[in-house]
Amino acid sequence: MASEIAQRLGLPTHHTELALWEGKRGCAVKSFLASTQSVLVHGNELLCGLITGYDKDKARGQADHTFDNIVKAFEKLFPLDKARREASFRMVGYLVFDALVGNTDRHHQNWGVMLEREVLPDQKPGFALQLAPTFDHASSLGRELTDVARERYLRDGTVNRYIRKGHGGIFGDALARHWLSPMAVAQMLATRYAPFFNPWQTRVKELSDEVLSDLLSRVPDERISASDRSFDLAFRKESRKLITSQITL
């Protein structure tokens, strides 16, 4: 569902299909690396090489994984203004998408850049660099909740609170003790990076309930419970409202 929504927003991502493997239900995900000449470099490796003191091996509580540090890394990775702005704009899109679907797993190994080997005009080998597509969306749409928990949120009308309090993978600053929720990251972007945020806000607004409902209806009944369907609809209704109204968190 999350990958399909990313595509509807115009974000590059991997192709994903429901699948069955050795009797186990899951998803088949096609690699977005174009060839054996393509290499994915994860965010933790990039930040380690570009941000002084960054610990790439710290799996949890990495408070240096801030959007400001990501911006600093982009400034060094993409020295040309056009390329830097394009990468930054797309990264903001990833984070607005995270807020829409409640992706809580945008840690420093769940984004990166792709290096593609190429031959330069002077016949010398080189590499083309671009931000990798968004990937690994499994921790979205309340996937960790039981049906009992989903029904409680729906009954109590607290889906909004669940969205606001969700964990995330990006910190507000290096001194923060806790990460920001995906929705709090989106609100920060709306305030500090409005020229990049506003077009994505418009795309979220234009993503109709009919399109989202149609995506949900295509999930087979054996893959999703009735409570999960109801929670998914309520979740995306509330998250769209928060993103498009820019409610202060």
Secondary structure, DSSP 8 states (H G I E B T S, - for coil): -HHHHHHHTT--B--EEEEEETTEEEEEE-----STTEEEEEHHHHHHHHSTT--TT--S--TT-BHHHHHHHHHHH--SHHHHHHHHHHHHHHHHHHHHHT-----TTS-EEEEEEEE-TTS-EEEEEEE--B----S-TTTT--HHHHHHHHHHT-HHHHHHT---SBBSSTT-SS-B-HHHHHHHHHHH-HHHHHHHHHHHHHS-HHHHHHHHHTS-GGGS-HHHHHHHHHHHHHHHHHHHHT---
